[in-house]
Each structure stands twice: as structure tokens, then as C-alpha cells.
Amino acid sequence: MKKRVMALGLAATVGVFGMAALAGCNGGEEDTGVKYITTAIMRKANSGTRGAFDELVVNSEGKALEDLTLTGAWLTEVDQTGTVITTIAGKTSFLGYISMGSVDANKDKIKAVKVNGVEGTVANVLSGEYELSRPFNLIYEADTLSDAAKNFLSYIYSEDGAAIVNTEWIALEKPAGVADYTPYSGSAETVQLTGSTSLQPMIEVLAESYMKENENVTIKWGGGGSGEALAAVKDGSADFGMISREAKDGELDYTVTEVARDGIAVIVDKNCPLTEVTFDQLYDLYANGTKIECK
């Protein structure tokens, strides 16, 4: 039986312009005096960010977005975090969601709003007050993982690795089953990670730092979403599958290790006066196209 390790601790477009007659949240030529969010930006179905958002957004009647087939003229589906940002920037009637760690680097274009009255901060994610948060998980076959892959995993929890993670995400304590990090001394190896695009920016900076210290190891990463992780680990094309949500179904047949924590920020254009939303408002916008008044 495969052992499951869980790390715990602290340390395509569907349609966009169907509601143009309604003023955006910064007014405009057709400003009626009441300003609204009318268009919802969402990630594609294989995105871990989409999966986590749809699972977490539950309305007051206990209905979750993940239980719906989301279609409608008020929805725009995009493939990556960067596309969410560029789609929303300059459009004050648009709303979407991205990794919390990507907000500061793009604050000249977008801003995050409070969710259920709580600001998306590291402290609020760790305390559990901010409800839109998710794990960054790696899944792998522990019994066949190469020494180089084990060493890279150890590096993520090292002092240097944690410092990198904490620049934009939330580092965690090293779990049982992961060795203390020391520089790699084995033969030349390549380590492949496949899956979540939300995890890739963090893995990229960790890998580049790791390879400077361990020239005998080549780290490669890629993939179009968390939905690709399991197949890549199954067929051996990846040492690690990257999943930016809780592991489920066949993923639980493998070792699952949480390497960081991330919050999901709800974002609007930087000039939009909207300051907060509730889960009910998010559910109604994405599910039914119910506009959100900016106030």
C-alpha cells in the first residue's frame, strides 16, 4: 500500500460583451449613476485554481459552483493567470480570480477585494479567516522516486527554499518522511514536474535556485493544469504531479505532500470602486449572471 504524506503547519471565450449597456464600476459614457460588475472571468476546467474556487464558493443555501455546468454570455473562460489579469485590466465591469501571490506584482493593473469581509493576507489564510485558500500539493510514487527528486523535495523545505516560497506564497514546516536538505552528490539526473500552472511560478524560482547549487541535476516543469498531474505520474513521464487544490480520487493512491499554501484573490480593475464581495454574490454572478453593484 502506498503511503500518503500530508505536510501541515505554518512556515475558448464563452462571451464577454453581452451586457455593454450596463455601466462598469468606473462609469463611462453610458453611466446610469449605478455601477455594476457584469462579467465574470474564469479559468479552464483543468485549472487547479478553477477547481479550488468552484469548490470553495458555496452560497448560503449550501450550493457550490463545482456542482454546476457554468455557461452564459456573462462568462469568459481563459487559460492562465496572466490572461485573467490582462482581460480584467482596464475593464471596470469585470471580475475574476487569481493566486493571491500574483496580486502585488500586478497592482498597477488590478486590485484584490475582501471576501466575506476578510482581506486576503498570509495571516488571514493561516488563521483560516480568509476562506478562499488552497494547498499547493505534489503527488508522486514514493517507492520509486529518484534520489535527485527526493533531494529537490527536501530543498523546498530548507531554509533557502522556505525563503523563496515566502516571497509570494506561504512556506510550511517539513513533514515526516522528507529528509533534511544537503546538496546532491549523486550522478546526473533530470527531475520532471507536470501539472498546475499556478504552481509553476513557484517551482520555477525554486528550481533555478536549486540548480545553481546542484549542477548535476536538471529540473524541468510544465503542463496545462492540475488535471494533467495524475496521468503524468502514472505513465512515468513526471516524477511529481503538481496540484493546486486538495488531492482527490486516483491522486490519493499516491503520496501527497503539501509544499506551500496559497490564497485565491478575487480581483477587479485597479480603478474599480468595488471593495468586497460575498460568496453569495460570487455564486450568483458566476452561476446566473447576477450583476454586483459597486458600493
C-alpha positions as a printed Julia matrix, in Angstrom:
295×3 Matrix{Float64}:
   0.0    0.0     0.0
   1.27   3.42   -0.88
   1.86   5.81    1.96
   0.2    9.19    1.98
   2.24  12.07    3.42
   0.47  15.31    4.24
   2.54  18.36    5.13
   0.94  20.52    7.77
   1.98  23.62    9.65
   2.84  27.27    9.17
   6.22  28.4     7.95
 -12.48  29.49  -25.94
 -14.19  32.54  -24.65
 -17.85  31.95  -23.94
 -18.84  35.59  -24.41
 -17.91  38.9   -22.92
 -19.71  41.95  -24.14
 -23.37  40.91  -23.93
 -24.12  43.44  -21.15
 -22.41  46.52  -22.52
 -25.42  48.68  -21.8
 -24.71  48.48  -18.09
 -22.1   50.88  -16.8
 -18.89  49.47  -15.44
 -17.79  50.18  -11.91
 -15.95  53.3   -13.03
 -18.81  54.74  -15.08
 -18.31  55.8   -18.68
 -20.34  57.28  -21.5
 -23.33  55.1   -20.61
 -23.08  55.69  -16.87
 -26.57  55.47  -15.39
 -25.44  56.52  -11.92
 -25.4   52.9   -10.69
 -22.28  50.91  -11.44
 -22.03  47.13  -11.71
 -19.79  44.12  -12.14
 -21.4   42.31  -15.09
 -18.74  39.94  -16.47
 -17.06  37.03  -14.68
 -13.67  35.71  -15.76
 -12.97  32.05  -15.01
 -10.16  29.58  -15.65
 -10.49  26.5   -17.84
 -11.82  23.29  -16.32
  -8.4   21.63  -15.84
  -7.07  24.53  -13.79
  -6.36  23.89  -10.12
  -7.28  27.48   -9.34
 -10.66  26.93  -11.05
 -11.15  23.66   -9.21
 -10.41  25.22   -5.84
 -12.51  28.34   -6.48
 -15.51  26.33   -7.66
 -15.25  24.0    -4.67
 -14.84  26.77   -2.1
 -17.51  29.2    -3.3
 -20.6   27.87   -1.56
 -23.67  30.06   -1.18
 -25.84  30.43    1.92
 -28.05  27.56    0.7
 -25.07  25.19    0.64
 -24.76  25.11   -3.16
 -21.25  25.11   -4.65
 -20.12  26.31   -8.06
 -18.42  22.95   -8.63
 -21.85  21.3    -8.83
 -22.83  23.4   -11.86
 -22.01  23.48  -15.56
 -21.01  27.11  -15.92
 -22.17  28.63  -19.2
 -23.56  32.04  -20.09
 -22.94  35.25  -22.01
 -21.62  36.87  -18.81
 -18.71  34.39  -18.58
 -15.27  34.49  -20.16
 -13.02  31.43  -19.89
  -9.24  31.9   -20.12
  -6.29  29.58  -19.82
  -3.74  31.21  -17.49
  -3.28  33.59  -14.58
  -1.69  36.23  -16.8
  -4.65  36.15  -19.15
  -7.06  36.73  -16.27
  -5.12  39.87  -15.35
  -4.87  41.28  -18.88
  -8.55  40.54  -19.53
  -9.67  42.44  -16.43
  -7.22  45.34  -16.6
  -8.97  48.46  -17.92
 -12.47  46.95  -17.71
 -14.2   48.11  -14.55
 -17.21  45.82  -15.0
 -15.08  42.64  -14.98
 -14.22  40.39  -12.01
 -12.05  37.28  -11.76
  -9.74  35.31   -9.5
  -6.01  34.54   -9.37
  -3.41  33.25   -6.94
  -3.0   35.68   -4.04
   0.75  35.64   -4.64
   0.3   37.23   -8.07
  -1.55  40.33   -6.88
   1.29  42.57   -5.7
   3.31  42.15   -8.9
   0.3   43.4   -10.9
  -1.09  46.11   -8.62
  -0.56  48.68  -11.38
  -3.37  46.89  -13.26
  -5.64  45.16  -10.76
  -6.55  45.01   -7.09
  -7.92  42.38   -4.75
 -11.18  42.85   -2.87
 -12.23  41.48    0.51
 -14.15  38.22    0.53
 -16.88  37.79    3.15
 -15.46  40.87    4.86
 -11.92  39.48    5.2
  -8.79  40.72    3.44
  -6.66  38.17    1.65
  -3.4   38.2     3.64
  -0.96  35.49    4.69
  -2.01  35.86    8.31
  -5.68  35.52    7.45
  -5.04  32.46    5.28
  -3.09  30.72    8.05
  -5.67  31.59   10.68
  -8.45  30.24    8.5
 -10.33  33.55    8.49
  -9.83  34.04    4.76
 -11.94  31.28    3.24
 -10.57  31.31   -0.32
  -7.33  29.41    0.25
  -5.9   26.18   -1.12
  -2.91  23.85   -0.82
  -0.08  23.51   -3.3
   0.44  19.74   -3.47
   2.91  17.42   -5.15
   1.85  13.84   -5.83
   4.42  11.11   -6.5
   5.28   7.44   -6.23
   7.4    7.42   -3.07
   8.83   3.92   -3.61
  10.35   4.75   -6.99
  11.24   8.43   -6.55
  14.83   9.12   -7.66
  17.44  10.41   -5.23
  17.6   13.7    -7.13
  13.83  14.12   -6.91
  13.91  13.4    -3.18
  16.7   15.94   -2.81
  14.76  18.66   -4.62
  11.75  17.96   -2.41
  13.98  18.38    0.65
  15.26  21.67   -0.74
  11.74  23.11   -0.89
  11.56  22.81    2.91
  15.11  24.04    3.53
  15.84  27.49    4.92
  16.67  28.79    1.45
  13.66  27.11   -0.09
  11.29  28.48    2.53
  12.67  31.98    1.99
  11.83  31.69   -1.72
   8.34  30.35   -1.06
   7.59  33.1     1.43
   8.25  35.84   -1.13
   4.77  35.3    -2.63
   3.26  32.21   -1.05
   3.25  30.58    2.39
   6.02  28.16    3.38
   5.22  25.15    5.54
   7.11  23.01    8.03
   8.86  19.93    6.67
   6.63  16.86    7.02
   7.6   13.45    8.29
   9.1   11.34    5.55
  11.08  14.16    3.93
  14.79  14.25    4.72
  16.77  17.3     5.8
  18.36  19.02    2.82
  22.04  18.63    1.93
  23.49  19.34   -1.53
  23.05  16.5    -4.01
  26.11  14.28   -4.5
  24.8   11.59   -6.86
  25.05  11.03  -10.59
  23.47  13.33  -13.17
  19.67  13.26  -13.02
  16.66  15.05  -14.52
  13.57  15.76  -12.41
  10.26  16.47  -14.19
   7.24  18.21  -12.64
   3.94  18.4   -14.57
   0.55  19.92  -13.81
  -0.79  23.09  -12.25
   0.08  26.4   -13.93
  -0.47  28.11  -10.57
   2.34  26.05   -9.02
   4.77  26.59  -11.89
   5.95  30.13  -10.98
   6.94  28.92   -7.51
   8.6   25.76   -8.83
  10.49  27.84  -11.4
  12.2   30.07   -8.85
  12.89  27.12   -6.54
  14.33  25.07   -9.41
  16.58  27.86  -10.67
  17.98  28.42   -7.2
  18.4   24.69   -6.6
  20.21  24.07   -9.9
  22.77  26.79   -9.15
  23.8   24.79   -6.11
  23.33  21.35   -7.67
  24.72  21.44  -11.2
  24.31  17.7   -11.63
  20.52  17.94  -11.5
  18.25  19.38  -14.19
  14.77  20.39  -13.07
  12.06  20.64  -15.73
   8.48  21.77  -15.28
   5.38  22.3   -17.42
   1.78  21.28  -18.0
  -1.53  22.98  -18.56
  -3.29  22.37  -15.27
  -3.76  20.18  -12.21
  -5.81  17.76  -14.3
  -2.63  16.62  -16.07
  -0.75  15.67  -12.89
  -2.11  12.2   -12.24
  -1.66  10.87  -15.78
   1.92  12.14  -15.9
   2.83  10.4   -12.64
   1.0    7.24  -13.7
   2.81   6.89  -17.02
   6.18   7.85  -15.56
   6.65  10.99  -17.64
   6.83  13.07  -14.44
   8.43  12.49  -11.07
   5.99  14.91   -9.45
   2.46  15.91  -10.37
   1.6   19.49   -9.38
  -1.9   20.07   -7.97
  -3.13  23.46   -6.74
  -6.08  22.07   -4.75
  -6.82  19.16   -2.42
  -5.92  15.78   -3.94
  -8.86  13.57   -4.88
  -9.86  10.28   -6.46
  -6.91   8.41   -8.03
  -4.45  11.07   -6.86
  -4.89   9.72   -3.34
  -3.35   6.41   -4.43
  -0.02   8.26   -4.44
   1.96  10.12   -1.84
   0.56  13.63   -1.46
   2.77  16.32    0.06
   1.7   19.9     0.63
   4.67  22.1    -0.26
   3.06  25.53    0.24
  -0.19  27.29    0.97
  -1.83  29.86   -1.3
  -4.82  32.15   -1.14
  -7.11  32.84   -4.1
  -7.67  36.55   -4.6
 -10.84  37.95   -6.14
  -9.68  40.78   -8.4
 -11.07  43.75  -10.32
  -9.54  46.59  -12.29
  -7.42  48.88  -10.1
  -9.84  51.8   -10.65
 -12.96  49.85   -9.77
 -14.54  51.11   -6.51
 -15.75  47.63   -5.52
 -14.12  46.78   -2.18
 -15.64  43.47   -1.14
 -17.84  40.58   -2.22
 -19.61  37.71   -0.51
 -19.77  34.06   -1.51
 -23.46  34.59   -2.32
 -22.58  37.4    -4.74
 -19.81  35.36   -6.37
 -22.07  32.33   -6.72
 -24.89  34.36   -8.25
 -22.55  36.17  -10.65
 -20.85  33.03  -11.97
 -23.92  30.78  -11.9
 -26.64  33.18  -13.06
 -25.02  36.35  -14.35
 -26.46  38.36  -11.47
 -24.66  41.7   -11.56
 -22.87  43.03   -8.45
 -23.45  46.64   -7.53
 -20.22  48.51   -6.74
 -20.59  50.14   -3.38
